[in-house]
Amino acid sequence: MQHTPVEIDAFPEAWRSLADANASPLIFTDEKGHLLYGNPSWQAWSHDLRTTLLDVSAKLLQHEFSQTRSILENLTIPNLGAIACTCEWLEDRGKRFGMLRFEPENQPVLEPGKVAIDREMAARWALLSARMNSVADVAAGLAHEINNPLGGLLQTVQLLSRNLTIDHERTHAQLEKIGFAEDEITKLAKYIEERQLLYFLQIIGESGERARAMVSYMVEFSRQRPAEHHEVDLVTLVKRCIELAKLDTDMRKIYQFARLPLDMTADPTYIGGVCIEQQAKYVFLRSLKRHAAGLHAATQEKDAFFPELRLDLSYRDDRAVIVFSDNGLPPTPEDIRLVEDGSLDAVWSTDESRFDLAVSSFLWQSFNHGGYTLSENERGGCTTELTLPRKNGQSAHVG
């Protein structure tokens, strides 16, 4: 393996900052095993140790590229002891990169009652927060930009409707004032009726009101709130997320979300769950998008396929339960592993679906004390079950 870093224009700059924040030694290589970058923790090791590790991990890296996505190997280095080496490949814009992380066996022991929060986790959480905030900022800006012309459109529709309603007292009086005879007014009214002008204005108004509701959802979604746990009306929250999902560009152009037959039930009609509302919205939207993507993929693979998506909300003992179920494709073993793991290990991946799934399970389990499981259902599709604690084990809103 080449020991001197080589230059490569396509190497993602964002990975450097994440690598630098990693508390453990970490390196990136190209597909041939040439060293591209080593973080400060790696550079802090001696030249001889780095050379030894590169030589030992060379065959490991070649095996990784040819056999699996990610492997863990325990290396024994003279005068140092055991080192756990995690090796995996990453992809970015059609190029593959090797990433190797080294964890010495002799890690510092924490004092009782203390929890280790290393720089790597802090950096990953900072990346996630920045990403979510950027999405919220875009939604807020877009919502306000749409709201201004939308208000003018709806006001104009109201004025036109009133002035084209011949039976309206003020409209009739104004026509007479400018010289319309009674028979001319009758003819005008007949023309408006036959051409369905008021009906078309009604359609414009209803579409505008729906757009106004969408803008309201977007503004609410983007509004920054304290990250506090409180009881949330999950039925209303899911419905709003469904409406927001219809605005998603990918879901409109690729997944055809608005066309999916979606059946939603809630028993009782109010389902209360304790969570951080902003994070719950993120998880619900990601879940809707993932199921829609699975159904879209199934339409490409199955003949005479009719997609179905069900949402069921209920209580189970002291938990609120939200179940997404489709008849598309079953979850992959890697998806199930990411959910069970509940960590942010996929933050390194440029695979959007893996990143979203890992972040969703991490937020749900680590911050909202919820349960998150993926499974194959009896229809051969995918089922996502989310659970949340109820307020004091019950809800005052339950009928």
C-alpha positions in Angstrom: 0.0 0.0 0.0 1.2 3.5 -0.8 2.2 5.3 2.4 2.2 8.9 1.2 -1.2 10.6 0.7 -2.0 11.2 -3.0 -4.2 14.1 -4.3 -7.6 13.3 -5.7 -10.0 16.1 -6.8 -13.1 14.0 -6.2 -12.5 13.3 -2.6 -15.4 14.8 -0.6 -14.3 17.8 1.5 -17.0 17.2 4.0 -15.5 13.9 5.0 -12.3 15.6 6.0 -14.0 17.6 8.8 -15.9 14.5 10.0 -12.6 12.5 10.0 -10.9 15.3 11.9 -13.6 15.3 14.6 -13.2 11.5 15.0 -11.5 10.7 18.3 -10.1 7.5 16.9 -7.4 7.2 14.1 -9.1 7.1 10.7 -7.9 7.0 7.1 -9.4 7.2 3.6 -8.0 5.3 0.6 -8.8 5.1 -3.0 -10.1 1.9 -4.6 -6.5 0.7 -5.2 -5.6 1.1 -1.6 -3.6 4.3 -1.9 -3.7 6.5 1.2 -5.8 9.7 0.5 -6.2 11.2 4.0 -5.5 10.5 7.6 -7.0 12.5 10.5 -5.1 14.2 13.3 -5.4 11.1 15.6 -3.9 9.0 12.8 -1.1 11.5 12.3 -0.3 11.5 16.0 0.8 7.9 15.8 4.4 7.2 14.9 5.6 6.8 11.3 6.6 3.2 12.0 3.2 2.3 13.6 1.3 3.9 10.6 3.5 2.0 8.2 2.8 -1.3 10.0 -0.9 -0.7 10.1 -1.0 0.2 6.4 0.9 -3.0 5.5 -1.3 -5.2 7.7 -4.6 -3.7 6.5 -3.6 -3.8 2.8 -4.9 -7.3 2.2 -7.9 -6.6 4.5 -8.8 -3.6 2.3 -8.5 -5.6 -0.9 -10.7 -8.3 0.5 -13.3 -5.7 1.6 -13.6 -4.3 -1.9 -14.1 -7.7 -3.5 -16.3 -9.4 -0.9 -18.3 -7.3 1.5 -19.4 -3.8 2.3 -18.1 -3.6 5.9 -15.9 -6.0 8.0 -14.3 -5.9 11.4 -10.9 -7.4 12.0 -8.9 -7.6 15.2 -5.2 -6.9 14.5 -2.3 -7.7 16.8 0.5 -5.2 16.5 3.9 -5.8 18.2 4.6 -3.6 21.2 1.1 -2.2 21.0 -1.4 -5.0 21.4 -4.8 -5.6 19.9 -6.4 -3.0 17.6 -9.9 -3.4 16.2 -9.9 -2.3 12.5 -13.3 -1.5 10.9 -13.0 -1.4 7.1 -15.8 -0.4 4.7 -16.2 1.3 1.3 -18.0 4.5 0.6 -19.3 5.9 -2.7 -19.5 9.5 -3.9 -20.4 10.6 -7.5 -19.5 7.2 -8.9 -16.2 6.8 -7.1 -15.4 4.4 -4.3 -13.3 5.1 -1.3 -12.0 2.9 1.5 -12.5 4.0 5.1 -10.6 2.3 7.9 -11.0 3.1 11.6 -8.6 1.8 14.3 -9.7 1.3 17.9 -6.9 0.3 20.3 -7.9 -2.3 22.9 -6.7 -0.2 25.8 -9.3 2.5 26.0 -9.5 4.9 29.1 -11.9 3.7 31.8 -14.7 6.0 32.7 -15.4 7.0 36.3 -18.7 5.6 37.7 -21.7 7.7 36.7 -20.0 9.4 33.8 -20.9 9.0 30.2 -18.4 9.4 27.3 -19.5 11.8 24.5 -16.7 12.0 22.1 -15.9 14.5 19.3 -17.1 12.0 16.7 -20.6 11.9 18.0 -20.7 15.7 18.5 -19.6 16.2 14.9 -22.2 13.7 13.6 -25.0 15.4 15.6 -23.8 18.8 14.4 -24.1 17.6 10.8 -27.6 16.2 11.4 -28.7 19.5 13.1 -27.3 21.6 10.3 -29.1 19.4 7.8 -32.5 19.6 9.5 -32.1 23.3 10.1 -31.3 23.9 6.4 -34.4 22.0 5.4 -36.5 24.1 7.9 -35.1 27.3 6.6 -35.8 26.5 3.0 -39.4 25.5 3.9 -39.9 28.7 5.9 -38.6 30.9 3.1 -40.6 29.1 0.4 -43.7 29.3 2.4 -43.5 33.0 3.0 -42.7 33.6 -0.7 -45.7 31.7 -1.8 -48.0 33.2 0.8 -47.8 36.8 -0.5 -49.0 36.2 -4.1 -51.4 33.6 -2.8 -53.2 36.1 -0.7 -53.6 38.5 -3.7 -54.9 35.6 -5.8 -57.6 34.6 -3.3 -58.6 38.2 -2.8 -59.0 38.7 -6.5 -61.0 35.5 -6.9 -63.4 36.8 -4.2 -63.8 40.1 -6.0 -64.4 38.5 -9.4 -66.9 36.1 -7.9 -68.9 38.9 -6.3 -68.8 41.0 -9.5 -69.9 38.1 -11.7 -72.8 37.2 -9.4 -75.6 39.1 -11.2 -78.1 38.4 -8.4 -75.9 40.3 -6.0 -77.6 43.6 -5.1 -74.5 45.7 -5.6 -73.5 44.0 -8.8 -77.0 44.5 -10.3 -77.1 48.1 -9.2 -73.6 48.8 -10.8 -74.7 47.3 -14.1 -77.7 49.5 -14.2 -75.6 52.5 -13.3 -73.3 52.1 -16.3 -76.3 51.7 -18.7 -77.1 48.0 -18.9 -80.8 47.4 -19.7 -82.7 44.6 -17.8 -82.7 42.3 -20.8 -79.0 42.8 -21.3 -78.4 42.0 -17.6 -80.4 38.8 -18.1 -78.3 37.9 -21.2 -75.1 38.5 -19.3 -76.3 36.3 -16.4 -77.1 33.5 -18.9 -73.7 33.8 -20.5 -71.9 33.6 -17.2 -74.0 30.6 -16.2 -73.6 28.7 -19.5 -69.8 29.3 -19.6 -69.6 28.2 -15.9 -67.4 31.2 -15.0 -68.4 31.1 -11.4 -67.7 27.4 -11.2 -64.2 27.9 -12.6 -63.6 30.7 -10.1 -64.7 28.3 -7.4 -62.2 25.7 -8.5 -59.4 28.4 -8.4 -60.5 29.5 -4.9 -60.6 25.9 -3.6 -57.1 25.2 -5.0 -55.9 28.4 -3.5 -57.3 27.6 -0.1 -55.6 24.1 -0.3 -52.3 25.8 -1.2 -52.8 28.2 1.7 -53.2 25.2 4.0 -50.0 23.6 2.6 -48.2 26.8 3.2 -49.5 26.8 6.8 -48.2 23.2 7.2 -44.8 24.2 5.8 -44.5 27.2 8.2 -45.5 25.1 11.1 -43.0 22.4 10.1 -40.2 24.9 9.8 -41.0 26.8 13.1 -38.2 26.3 15.6 -39.4 25.0 18.9 -37.6 24.0 22.1 -36.5 20.3 22.0 -38.9 19.4 24.8 -41.0 16.3 25.3 -44.7 16.8 25.5 -47.9 15.0 24.6 -48.6 15.3 20.8 -51.8 14.6 18.9 -50.3 12.0 16.7 -53.3 11.6 14.4 -53.3 15.3 13.5 -49.5 15.3 13.1 -49.5 12.3 10.8 -52.3 13.9 8.6 -50.2 17.1 8.3 -47.1 15.0 7.3 -49.2 13.3 4.7 -50.1 16.7 3.2 -46.5 17.8 3.4 -45.4 14.6 1.7 -47.5 15.5 -1.3 -45.3 18.6 -1.8 -42.1 16.5 -1.8 -40.4 16.8 -5.2 -39.2 13.2 -5.3 -42.5 11.8 -4.1 -44.4 13.8 -6.7 -42.1 13.1 -9.7 -40.9 9.6 -8.8 -42.9 7.9 -6.1 -46.3 9.4 -7.2 -47.2 9.7 -3.6 -50.4 11.7 -4.2 -51.8 8.8 -6.3 -51.1 6.1 -3.8 -54.3 4.6 -2.3 -53.7 5.5 1.4 -56.0 4.1 4.1 -55.6 5.6 7.6 -57.4 4.5 10.8 -57.1 5.6 14.4 -58.7 3.8 17.3 -59.6 5.9 19.3 -59.8 9.0 17.2 -57.2 10.7 19.5 -53.8 9.1 19.9 -51.5 11.0 22.3 -47.8 10.2 22.4 -45.0 11.9 24.4 -42.2 13.0 22.0 -40.2 15.9 20.6 -42.7 17.1 18.0 -40.2 18.4 15.4 -38.3 15.1 15.4 -41.5 13.1 15.2 -42.4 15.1 12.0 -39.1 14.2 10.5 -39.5 10.5 11.2 -43.0 10.4 9.9 -42.1 12.1 6.7 -39.1 9.8 6.2 -41.2 6.8 6.8 -43.8 7.9 4.2 -41.1 8.5 1.7 -39.5 5.1 2.3 -42.7 3.2 1.9 -43.7 5.2 -1.2 -40.2 4.4 -2.7 -40.7 0.7 -1.9 -44.1 0.7 -3.6 -42.6 2.5 -6.6 -39.9 -0.2 -6.9 -42.5 -2.9 -6.6 -44.4 -1.5 -9.6 -41.2 -2.1 -11.6 -40.8 -5.7 -10.5 -44.3 -7.1 -10.2 -46.9 -7.6 -12.9 -50.5 -6.3 -12.4 -49.4 -4.7 -9.2 -51.8 -2.4 -7.3 -50.0 -0.5 -4.6 -51.5 -0.1 -1.1 -50.3 1.8 1.9 -52.0 1.6 5.3 -51.5 3.7 8.5 -52.9 2.4 11.8 -52.7 4.4 15.0 -53.7 2.8 18.3 -52.8 2.3 22.0 -51.0 -0.8 23.3 -50.7 -0.9 27.1 -48.8 2.2 28.0 -47.6 2.9 24.5 -48.9 4.8 21.5 -48.4 2.7 18.3 -48.1 4.0 14.7 -47.9 1.3 12.0 -47.0 1.9 8.3 -47.7 -1.1 6.2 -47.5 -1.6 2.4 -47.7 -4.5 -0.1 -44.5 -3.6 -2.0 -41.1 -5.0 -1.3 -39.8 -6.4 2.0 -37.1 -4.6 4.0 -33.5 -5.6 3.3 -31.4 -7.2 6.1 -29.2 -4.0 6.0 -32.3 -1.8 6.7 -33.3 -4.0 9.6 -29.8 -3.9 11.0 -29.7 -0.1 10.8 -33.0 0.2 12.7 -32.0 -2.4 15.4 -28.6 -0.7 15.8 -30.2 2.7 16.4 -26.9 4.6 15.9 -25.7 7.2 13.4 -23.1 4.9 11.7 -24.7 5.6 8.2 -23.9 9.3 8.5 -20.8 8.5 6.4 -22.8 7.1 3.6 -23.9 9.1 0.6 -26.8 6.7 0.1 -29.8 8.9 0.9 -32.1 6.1 2.0 -29.5 4.6 4.4 -28.8 8.0 5.9 -32.5 8.8 6.5 -33.2 5.4 8.0 -30.3 5.5 10.4 -31.1 9.1 11.5 -34.8 8.3 11.9 -34.1 5.3 14.1 -31.5 7.2 16.1 -33.8 10.1 16.8 -36.7 7.9 17.6 -34.9 5.5 20.0 -32.3 7.7 21.6 -34.2 11.0 22.0 -37.9 10.0 22.1 -37.7 6.7 24.1 -39.6 5.1 21.3 -39.6 1.7 19.7 -38.7 1.3 16.0 -38.9 -2.0 14.1 -39.0 -3.1 10.5 -40.4 -6.4 9.3 -41.8 -8.2 6.4 -45.6 -8.5 6.6 -48.0 -11.3 5.4 -48.5 -9.5 2.0 -44.8 -9.7 1.3 -44.3 -5.9 1.8 -42.7 -3.8 4.5 -44.1 -2.9 7.9 -42.7 -0.1 10.0 -43.9 0.0 13.6 -43.2 3.0 15.8 -44.1 3.2 19.4 -44.1 6.1 21.9 -44.7 6.4 25.6 -48.0 7.8 26.7 -48.3 10.6 29.3 -48.2 8.9 32.7 -49.1 5.7 31.0 -52.5 7.1 29.8 -54.1 10.1 28.1 -56.8 12.3 29.4 -58.0 12.6 25.7 -58.8 8.9 25.3 -62.5 8.4 24.8 
